Amino acid sequence: MIGTAHRARHAALGGLIAIGAAGLAAGQAPDNGGLPEGRERVNLDPADFTTRIDNPYYPLRPGDRPYVRR
């Protein structure tokens, strides 16, 4: 016997699948946010970069190197 929570989860999953299928059927490509695709050239401006690293989830100090598993 299937419980109420189980039925609700299946109904929600079915709804998400239906929405996704409708989006694919519409043939609309997702917005790439203006990023280059494929072999399009990338225009980088050095003034857009900084030496300040402030990611609290990946703190780096000068001289740190990311761990690379070999």
Secondary structure, 3 states (H helix, E strand, C coil): CCCHHHHHHHHHHHHHHHHHHHHHHHCCCCCCCCCCCCCCCCCCCHHHCCCCCCCCCCCCCCCCCCCCCC
